Amino acid sequence: MKKIILLSIALIVLLGITSSAYAHSGRTDKNGGHNCSAKSKQKGLCTGYHYHNKKKK
């Protein structure tokens, strides 16, 4: 019984970590954004130019 509980907890943790965030590579320009690579578009991570950091005023 303990093995089943531990296995269930391990699976929940692993699935939570892998599905919680998807990062993509790419440097940002002076505005804090960049265009997605073709590889990132194929993976569905982004669709075009986008921002990562909002400038504070």
Buried (B, 14 or more C-beta within 10 A) or exposed (E): EEEEEEEEEEEEEEEEEEEEEEEBEBEEEEEEBBEBBEEBBEEEBBEEEBEEEEEEE
